[in-house]
Amino acid sequence: MADILEIRWHGRGGQGAKTAALLMGESAADAGRYVQAFPEYGPERMGAPVTAYNRISTEPIRLHCSVENPKYVVVLDPTFLGTVDFTHGVKDGGAILINTPESPEEWRKKLNLGDKNIKIYTVDASKISREETGGNFPNTPMLGALIAVSSVLDIDKAIESFNKDLTRKFRNKPDMVGKNLKAIRRSFEEVQS
């Protein structure tokens, strides 16, 4: 069976969890990998919980279900703590990446991880997004942080791919492309372990 990297994204409607999963999938496909990128919705409205997934492999992917045992969990909105179990199903040796100004140690305690073999990474993606793009859209900075912690993609090649996809997405706001790319690069450098 193929070695498949699985990623689960948690966010709220409007924060870009689905878009981030799709951008990650496109970038991995551009790098020659087989990919899946898909969302799972509750009520489709702004602010409602959204879960999105990625599968990335060097071989064709035959699974067609939600991700139950991710290697990485990306949390765009940490206010879900207490209502969503971010640790659910995380593989031994896996990692949780959280959008927060708090330290990984603080979140390790909040998640009651004890001596579990799960790494915690944090980055203030909301702050980076506000400073670089003028809005609170943590999804693109979290892409950079995910690439930093997972090493699943080369950051320079991923930036090239994101540039292509963001140019399409922001065809009516071309200045947003460079701003988002800067946010991605910055979070890649600022993620804490």
PyRosetta script that sets phi, psi and omega in degrees:
from pyrosetta import init, pose_from_sequence

init()
pose = pose_from_sequence("MADILEIRWHGRGGQGAKTAALLMGESAADAGRYVQAFPEYGPERMGAPVTAYNRISTEPIRLHCSVENPKYVVVLDPTFLGTVDFTHGVKDGGAILINTPESPEEWRKKLNLGDKNIKIYTVDASKISREETGGNFPNTPMLGALIAVSSVLDIDKAIESFNKDLTRKFRNKPDMVGKNLKAIRRSFEEVQS")
pose.set_psi(1, 142.4)
pose.set_omega(1, -178.1)
pose.set_phi(2, -65.2)
pose.set_psi(2, 146.7)
pose.set_omega(2, 174.0)
pose.set_phi(3, -79.8)
pose.set_psi(3, 113.9)
pose.set_omega(3, -174.5)
pose.set_phi(4, -114.3)
pose.set_psi(4, 124.8)
pose.set_omega(4, 174.0)
pose.set_phi(5, -85.6)
pose.set_psi(5, 125.1)
pose.set_omega(5, -179.6)
pose.set_phi(6, -115.8)
pose.set_psi(6, 137.9)
pose.set_omega(6, -177.5)
pose.set_phi(7, -130.5)
pose.set_psi(7, 136.7)
pose.set_omega(7, 175.4)
pose.set_phi(8, -118.9)
pose.set_psi(8, 131.8)
pose.set_omega(8, 179.2)
pose.set_phi(9, -109.7)
pose.set_psi(9, 134.6)
pose.set_omega(9, 174.9)
pose.set_phi(10, -118.7)
pose.set_psi(10, 130.1)
pose.set_omega(10, 176.3)
pose.set_phi(11, -160.2)
pose.set_psi(11, -171.9)
pose.set_omega(11, 175.0)
pose.set_phi(12, -112.6)
pose.set_psi(12, 153.9)
pose.set_omega(12, 176.8)
pose.set_phi(13, -53.6)
pose.set_psi(13, 127.5)
pose.set_omega(13, -179.5)
pose.set_phi(14, 101.3)
pose.set_psi(14, -12.2)
pose.set_omega(14, 179.8)
pose.set_phi(15, -89.2)
pose.set_psi(15, -13.7)
pose.set_omega(15, 174.1)
pose.set_phi(16, 94.3)
pose.set_psi(16, 23.5)
pose.set_omega(16, 177.7)
pose.set_phi(17, -60.9)
pose.set_psi(17, -45.6)
pose.set_omega(17, 179.1)
pose.set_phi(18, -62.2)
pose.set_psi(18, -46.4)
pose.set_omega(18, -179.8)
pose.set_phi(19, -61.6)
pose.set_psi(19, -41.9)
pose.set_omega(19, 179.3)
pose.set_phi(20, -62.2)
pose.set_psi(20, -44.3)
pose.set_omega(20, 178.6)
pose.set_phi(21, -62.3)
pose.set_psi(21, -40.7)
pose.set_omega(21, 178.7)
pose.set_phi(22, -66.5)
pose.set_psi(22, -42.6)
pose.set_omega(22, 177.9)
pose.set_phi(23, -63.2)
pose.set_psi(23, -41.9)
pose.set_omega(23, 177.5)
pose.set_phi(24, -62.0)
pose.set_psi(24, -43.0)
pose.set_omega(24, 178.8)
pose.set_phi(25, -62.7)
pose.set_psi(25, -45.1)
pose.set_omega(25, 178.4)
pose.set_phi(26, -61.0)
pose.set_psi(26, -43.0)
pose.set_omega(26, -179.5)
pose.set_phi(27, -65.0)
pose.set_psi(27, -42.3)
pose.set_omega(27, 178.1)
pose.set_phi(28, -65.3)
pose.set_psi(28, -39.3)
pose.set_omega(28, 177.0)
pose.set_phi(29, -63.5)
pose.set_psi(29, -41.8)
pose.set_omega(29, 177.2)
pose.set_phi(30, -61.4)
pose.set_psi(30, -27.6)
pose.set_omega(30, 178.8)
pose.set_phi(31, -85.5)
pose.set_psi(31, 4.9)
pose.set_omega(31, 175.6)
pose.set_phi(32, 89.8)
pose.set_psi(32, 15.2)
pose.set_omega(32, -179.7)
pose.set_phi(33, -96.2)
pose.set_psi(33, 160.5)
pose.set_omega(33, 170.4)
pose.set_phi(34, -87.6)
pose.set_psi(34, 139.9)
pose.set_omega(34, -173.6)
pose.set_phi(35, -141.1)
pose.set_psi(35, 158.3)
pose.set_omega(35, 164.2)
pose.set_phi(36, -135.1)
pose.set_psi(36, 140.7)
pose.set_omega(36, 176.3)
pose.set_phi(37, -145.9)
pose.set_psi(37, 119.7)
pose.set_omega(37, -175.6)
pose.set_phi(38, -156.1)
pose.set_psi(38, 150.4)
pose.set_omega(38, 178.2)
pose.set_phi(39, -98.5)
pose.set_psi(39, 166.8)
pose.set_omega(39, 171.5)
pose.set_phi(40, -136.6)
pose.set_psi(40, 120.7)
pose.set_omega(40, -174.0)
pose.set_phi(41, -107.0)
pose.set_psi(41, 150.0)
pose.set_omega(41, 160.9)
pose.set_phi(42, -92.8)
pose.set_psi(42, -133.0)
pose.set_omega(42, 175.1)
pose.set_phi(43, -66.9)
pose.set_psi(43, 132.4)
pose.set_omega(43, -177.9)
pose.set_phi(44, -82.9)
pose.set_psi(44, 88.4)
pose.set_omega(44, 176.5)
pose.set_phi(45, -152.7)
pose.set_psi(45, 157.9)
pose.set_omega(45, -179.9)
pose.set_phi(46, -58.0)
pose.set_psi(46, 129.5)
pose.set_omega(46, 177.9)
pose.set_phi(47, 90.9)
pose.set_psi(47, -12.2)
pose.set_omega(47, 179.0)
pose.set_phi(48, -74.7)
pose.set_psi(48, 152.2)
pose.set_omega(48, 178.7)
pose.set_phi(49, -60.7)
pose.set_psi(49, 138.4)
pose.set_omega(49, 176.5)
pose.set_phi(50, -132.3)
pose.set_psi(50, 134.9)
pose.set_omega(50, 172.6)
pose.set_phi(51, -120.1)
pose.set_psi(51, 135.2)
pose.set_omega(51, 177.5)
pose.set_phi(52, -130.1)
pose.set_psi(52, 160.1)
pose.set_omega(52, -174.0)
pose.set_phi(53, -136.7)
pose.set_psi(53, 154.5)
pose.set_omega(53, 169.0)
pose.set_phi(54, -132.3)
pose.set_psi(54, 145.5)
pose.set_omega(54, 164.4)
pose.set_phi(55, -128.0)
pose.set_psi(55, 134.4)
pose.set_omega(55, -178.8)
pose.set_phi(56, -134.6)
pose.set_psi(56, 131.5)
pose.set_omega(56, -177.4)
pose.set_phi(57, -150.9)
pose.set_psi(57, 161.1)
pose.set_omega(57, 173.7)
pose.set_phi(58, -88.6)
pose.set_psi(58, -6.2)
pose.set_omega(58, 178.9)
pose.set_phi(59, -125.1)
pose.set_psi(59, 160.1)
pose.set_omega(59, 178.9)
pose.set_phi(60, -54.3)
pose.set_psi(60, 144.1)
pose.set_omega(60, -178.1)
pose.set_phi(61, -102.8)
pose.set_psi(61, 122.3)
pose.set_omega(61, -177.3)
pose.set_phi(62, -100.7)
pose.set_psi(62, -11.6)
pose.set_omega(62, 179.4)
pose.set_phi(63, -71.8)
pose.set_psi(63, 143.2)
pose.set_omega(63, 176.4)
pose.set_phi(64, -140.8)
pose.set_psi(64, 68.1)
pose.set_omega(64, -179.5)
pose.set_phi(65, -152.7)
pose.set_psi(65, 172.9)
pose.set_omega(65, 177.1)
pose.set_phi(66, -69.3)
pose.set_psi(66, 162.2)
pose.set_omega(66, -178.8)
pose.set_phi(67, -82.4)
pose.set_psi(67, 119.2)
pose.set_omega(67, -178.0)
pose.set_phi(68, -99.1)
pose.set_psi(68, -29.9)
pose.set_omega(68, -176.1)
pose.set_phi(69, -131.4)
pose.set_psi(69, 72.8)
pose.set_omega(69, -176.8)
pose.set_phi(70, -71.9)
pose.set_psi(70, 151.7)
pose.set_omega(70, 171.1)
pose.set_phi(71, -81.1)
pose.set_psi(71, -34.2)
pose.set_omega(71, -179.5)
pose.set_phi(72, -128.7)
pose.set_psi(72, 138.6)
pose.set_omega(72, 172.2)
pose.set_phi(73, -120.8)
pose.set_psi(73, 128.8)
pose.set_omega(73, -179.2)
pose.set_phi(74, -113.4)
pose.set_psi(74, 121.8)
pose.set_omega(74, -175.7)
pose.set_phi(75, -109.9)
pose.set_psi(75, 108.5)
pose.set_omega(75, 179.0)
pose.set_phi(76, -78.7)
pose.set_psi(76, -29.1)
pose.set_omega(76, -176.6)
pose.set_phi(77, -132.7)
pose.set_psi(77, 101.4)
pose.set_omega(77, -176.4)
pose.set_phi(78, -72.2)
pose.set_psi(78, -5.8)
pose.set_omega(78, 179.6)
pose.set_phi(79, -69.7)
pose.set_psi(79, -6.1)
pose.set_omega(79, 175.1)
pose.set_phi(80, -73.6)
pose.set_psi(80, -12.2)
pose.set_omega(80, -178.0)
pose.set_phi(81, -52.2)
pose.set_psi(81, 128.5)
pose.set_omega(81, -178.1)
pose.set_phi(82, 101.0)
pose.set_psi(82, -26.6)
pose.set_omega(82, 177.8)
pose.set_phi(83, -109.6)
pose.set_psi(83, -24.0)
pose.set_omega(83, 177.5)
pose.set_phi(84, -123.8)
pose.set_psi(84, 132.6)
pose.set_omega(84, 176.8)
pose.set_phi(85, -89.1)
pose.set_psi(85, 96.4)
pose.set_omega(85, -178.9)
pose.set_phi(86, -62.7)
pose.set_psi(86, -24.3)
pose.set_omega(86, -176.5)
pose.set_phi(87, -85.5)
pose.set_psi(87, -10.7)
pose.set_omega(87, -175.4)
pose.set_phi(88, -52.5)
pose.set_psi(88, 120.4)
pose.set_omega(88, 173.3)
pose.set_phi(89, 75.0)
pose.set_psi(89, -0.7)
pose.set_omega(89, -177.4)
pose.set_phi(90, -62.5)
pose.set_psi(90, 131.0)
pose.set_omega(90, -178.9)
pose.set_phi(91, -63.8)
pose.set_psi(91, 150.8)
pose.set_omega(91, 171.8)
pose.set_phi(92, -58.4)
pose.set_psi(92, 127.8)
pose.set_omega(92, -176.1)
pose.set_phi(93, 87.6)
pose.set_psi(93, 1.7)
pose.set_omega(93, 179.3)
pose.set_phi(94, -78.2)
pose.set_psi(94, -174.0)
pose.set_omega(94, -176.7)
pose.set_phi(95, -147.3)
pose.set_psi(95, 151.2)
pose.set_omega(95, 174.5)
pose.set_phi(96, -119.8)
pose.set_psi(96, 127.3)
pose.set_omega(96, -179.2)
pose.set_phi(97, -111.4)
pose.set_psi(97, 120.9)
pose.set_omega(97, -171.5)
pose.set_phi(98, -120.1)
pose.set_psi(98, 134.9)
pose.set_omega(98, 174.2)
pose.set_phi(99, -79.2)
pose.set_psi(99, 99.3)
pose.set_omega(99, -178.5)
pose.set_phi(100, -163.7)
pose.set_psi(100, 151.5)
pose.set_omega(100, 172.4)
pose.set_phi(101, -80.4)
pose.set_psi(101, -8.1)
pose.set_omega(101, -177.9)
pose.set_phi(102, -76.9)
pose.set_psi(102, 163.3)
pose.set_omega(102, -177.4)
pose.set_phi(103, -80.3)
pose.set_psi(103, 159.2)
pose.set_omega(103, 173.8)
pose.set_phi(104, -58.8)
pose.set_psi(104, -35.3)
pose.set_omega(104, 179.7)
pose.set_phi(105, -63.1)
pose.set_psi(105, -42.4)
pose.set_omega(105, 178.3)
pose.set_phi(106, -60.4)
pose.set_psi(106, -41.5)
pose.set_omega(106, -178.1)
pose.set_phi(107, -74.1)
pose.set_psi(107, -30.7)
pose.set_omega(107, 175.5)
pose.set_phi(108, -59.3)
pose.set_psi(108, -41.5)
pose.set_omega(108, 177.9)
pose.set_phi(109, -68.4)
pose.set_psi(109, -45.8)
pose.set_omega(109, -179.2)
pose.set_phi(110, -58.9)
pose.set_psi(110, -34.2)
pose.set_omega(110, -178.6)
pose.set_phi(111, -88.2)
pose.set_psi(111, 1.4)
pose.set_omega(111, 179.3)
pose.set_phi(112, 50.9)
pose.set_psi(112, 49.3)
pose.set_omega(112, -176.1)
pose.set_phi(113, -82.2)
pose.set_psi(113, -21.3)
pose.set_omega(113, 179.7)
pose.set_phi(114, 52.6)
pose.set_psi(114, -125.4)
pose.set_omega(114, -178.5)
pose.set_phi(115, -100.7)
pose.set_psi(115, 16.8)
pose.set_omega(115, 177.1)
pose.set_phi(116, -60.8)
pose.set_psi(116, 144.9)
pose.set_omega(116, -179.2)
pose.set_phi(117, -85.2)
pose.set_psi(117, 65.2)
pose.set_omega(117, 176.3)
pose.set_phi(118, -127.9)
pose.set_psi(118, 126.0)
pose.set_omega(118, 179.5)
pose.set_phi(119, -85.9)
pose.set_psi(119, 148.0)
pose.set_omega(119, 176.0)
pose.set_phi(120, -118.5)
pose.set_psi(120, 132.5)
pose.set_omega(120, 175.2)
pose.set_phi(121, -126.2)
pose.set_psi(121, 144.6)
pose.set_omega(121, 176.5)
pose.set_phi(122, -131.9)
pose.set_psi(122, 152.2)
pose.set_omega(122, 173.3)
pose.set_phi(123, -155.1)
pose.set_psi(123, 141.0)
pose.set_omega(123, 179.2)
pose.set_phi(124, -86.7)
pose.set_psi(124, 74.5)
pose.set_omega(124, -177.0)
pose.set_phi(125, -64.7)
pose.set_psi(125, -33.5)
pose.set_omega(125, 178.8)
pose.set_phi(126, -64.5)
pose.set_psi(126, -44.4)
pose.set_omega(126, 178.8)
pose.set_phi(127, -63.5)
pose.set_psi(127, -46.0)
pose.set_omega(127, 178.9)
pose.set_phi(128, -59.4)
pose.set_psi(128, -44.6)
pose.set_omega(128, 179.7)
pose.set_phi(129, -62.2)
pose.set_psi(129, -45.2)
pose.set_omega(129, 179.5)
pose.set_phi(130, -61.8)
pose.set_psi(130, -42.8)
pose.set_omega(130, -177.4)
pose.set_phi(131, -71.9)
pose.set_psi(131, -33.8)
pose.set_omega(131, -176.1)
pose.set_phi(132, -94.1)
pose.set_psi(132, -33.4)
pose.set_omega(132, -175.6)
pose.set_phi(133, -113.9)
pose.set_psi(133, -15.1)
pose.set_omega(133, -178.5)
pose.set_phi(134, 88.7)
pose.set_psi(134, 1.8)
pose.set_omega(134, 179.6)
pose.set_phi(135, -142.0)
pose.set_psi(135, 166.2)
pose.set_omega(135, 179.8)
pose.set_phi(136, -94.5)
pose.set_psi(136, 84.6)
pose.set_omega(136, 178.3)
pose.set_phi(137, -126.6)
pose.set_psi(137, 85.6)
pose.set_omega(137, -171.8)
pose.set_phi(138, -72.3)
pose.set_psi(138, -8.4)
pose.set_omega(138, -173.5)
pose.set_phi(139, -62.4)
pose.set_psi(139, -47.3)
pose.set_omega(139, -177.1)
pose.set_phi(140, -69.0)
pose.set_psi(140, -42.3)
pose.set_omega(140, 175.1)
pose.set_phi(141, -60.3)
pose.set_psi(141, -35.0)
pose.set_omega(141, -179.5)
pose.set_phi(142, -66.6)
pose.set_psi(142, -26.5)
pose.set_omega(142, 174.6)
pose.set_phi(143, -61.4)
pose.set_psi(143, -47.1)
pose.set_omega(143, 179.2)
pose.set_phi(144, -61.1)
pose.set_psi(144, -42.8)
pose.set_omega(144, 179.3)
pose.set_phi(145, -65.2)
pose.set_psi(145, -40.4)
pose.set_omega(145, 178.9)
pose.set_phi(146, -62.8)
pose.set_psi(146, -42.1)
pose.set_omega(146, 178.1)
pose.set_phi(147, -62.8)
pose.set_psi(147, -38.9)
pose.set_omega(147, 179.5)
pose.set_phi(148, -63.3)
pose.set_psi(148, -44.4)
pose.set_omega(148, -174.9)
pose.set_phi(149, -81.7)
pose.set_psi(149, -26.7)
pose.set_omega(149, -175.2)
pose.set_phi(150, -97.2)
pose.set_psi(150, -26.2)
pose.set_omega(150, -174.2)
pose.set_phi(151, 55.9)
pose.set_psi(151, 24.7)
pose.set_omega(151, -178.4)
pose.set_phi(152, -71.8)
pose.set_psi(152, -27.3)
pose.set_omega(152, 179.7)
pose.set_phi(153, -133.7)
pose.set_psi(153, 154.7)
pose.set_omega(153, 171.2)
pose.set_phi(154, -75.9)
pose.set_psi(154, 129.9)
pose.set_omega(154, -174.3)
pose.set_phi(155, -61.5)
pose.set_psi(155, -40.1)
pose.set_omega(155, -178.4)
pose.set_phi(156, -67.1)
pose.set_psi(156, -41.3)
pose.set_omega(156, 177.6)
pose.set_phi(157, -69.0)
pose.set_psi(157, -37.2)
pose.set_omega(157, 177.5)
pose.set_phi(158, -63.8)
pose.set_psi(158, -42.0)
pose.set_omega(158, 178.5)
pose.set_phi(159, -60.1)
pose.set_psi(159, -40.7)
pose.set_omega(159, 177.2)
pose.set_phi(160, -60.4)
pose.set_psi(160, -44.8)
pose.set_omega(160, 179.6)
pose.set_phi(161, -66.1)
pose.set_psi(161, -45.6)
pose.set_omega(161, 178.7)
pose.set_phi(162, -60.6)
pose.set_psi(162, -38.1)
pose.set_omega(162, 178.8)
pose.set_phi(163, -57.5)
pose.set_psi(163, -46.2)
pose.set_omega(163, 179.0)
pose.set_phi(164, -60.8)
pose.set_psi(164, -49.3)
pose.set_omega(164, -177.2)
pose.set_phi(165, -69.0)
pose.set_psi(165, -41.1)
pose.set_omega(165, 179.7)
pose.set_phi(166, -69.3)
pose.set_psi(166, -30.3)
pose.set_omega(166, 176.4)
pose.set_phi(167, -62.8)
pose.set_psi(167, -39.4)
pose.set_omega(167, 175.6)
pose.set_phi(168, -67.3)
pose.set_psi(168, -46.5)
pose.set_omega(168, -176.5)
pose.set_phi(169, -63.1)
pose.set_psi(169, -41.0)
pose.set_omega(169, -176.3)
pose.set_phi(170, -106.3)
pose.set_psi(170, 38.5)
pose.set_omega(170, -178.6)
pose.set_phi(171, -59.7)
pose.set_psi(171, -25.2)
pose.set_omega(171, 177.9)
pose.set_phi(172, -95.7)
pose.set_psi(172, -3.9)
pose.set_omega(172, 177.9)
pose.set_phi(173, -137.7)
pose.set_psi(173, 65.6)
pose.set_omega(173, -173.2)
pose.set_phi(174, -59.2)
pose.set_psi(174, -25.7)
pose.set_omega(174, 178.8)
pose.set_phi(175, -65.7)
pose.set_psi(175, -23.3)
pose.set_omega(175, -179.1)
pose.set_phi(176, -71.5)
pose.set_psi(176, -22.3)
pose.set_omega(176, -179.4)
pose.set_phi(177, -63.1)
pose.set_psi(177, -56.4)
pose.set_omega(177, 179.9)
pose.set_phi(178, -60.6)
pose.set_psi(178, -37.7)
pose.set_omega(178, 179.6)
pose.set_phi(179, -64.3)
pose.set_psi(179, -43.3)
pose.set_omega(179, 178.7)
pose.set_phi(180, -67.9)
pose.set_psi(180, -39.1)
pose.set_omega(180, 178.6)
pose.set_phi(181, -64.3)
pose.set_psi(181, -37.8)
pose.set_omega(181, 176.7)
pose.set_phi(182, -64.9)
pose.set_psi(182, -39.6)
pose.set_omega(182, 177.9)
pose.set_phi(183, -64.6)
pose.set_psi(183, -39.2)
pose.set_omega(183, 178.4)
pose.set_phi(184, -63.3)
pose.set_psi(184, -49.1)
pose.set_omega(184, -178.3)
pose.set_phi(185, -62.7)
pose.set_psi(185, -41.4)
pose.set_omega(185, -178.2)
pose.set_phi(186, -64.3)
pose.set_psi(186, -43.3)
pose.set_omega(186, -179.8)
pose.set_phi(187, -69.2)
pose.set_psi(187, -31.8)
pose.set_omega(187, 174.3)
pose.set_phi(188, -56.0)
pose.set_psi(188, -39.6)
pose.set_omega(188, -177.4)
pose.set_phi(189, -84.0)
pose.set_psi(189, -26.2)
pose.set_omega(189, -172.4)
pose.set_phi(190, -99.0)
pose.set_psi(190, -5.6)
pose.set_omega(190, -178.3)
pose.set_phi(191, -60.2)
pose.set_psi(191, 139.7)
pose.set_omega(191, -177.5)
pose.set_phi(192, -109.0)
pose.set_psi(192, 144.1)
pose.set_omega(192, 176.5)
pose.set_phi(193, -122.5)
pose.dump_pdb("model.pdb")
